Amino acid sequence: MINLTVTETKAHLLEKIRQADTAMESFVIPKNGKPTAIIMSIDEYEGWLERLRR
């Protein structure tokens, strides 16, 4: 996972969404230094959900 600032996220959101989708990269977005949100592909997200439901 790659850490991004909110400023970087705002400036490059579409690019990060594409990277998440095509390169299966994940991006963590902190708020006040604490991880708050993540950008990841829907396939990766659904995989996590499937594993959690088992």
Secondary structure, DSSP 8 states (H G I E B T S, - for coil): -EE--HHHHHHHHHHHHHHHHHH---EEEEETTEEEEEE--HHHHHHHHHHHH-
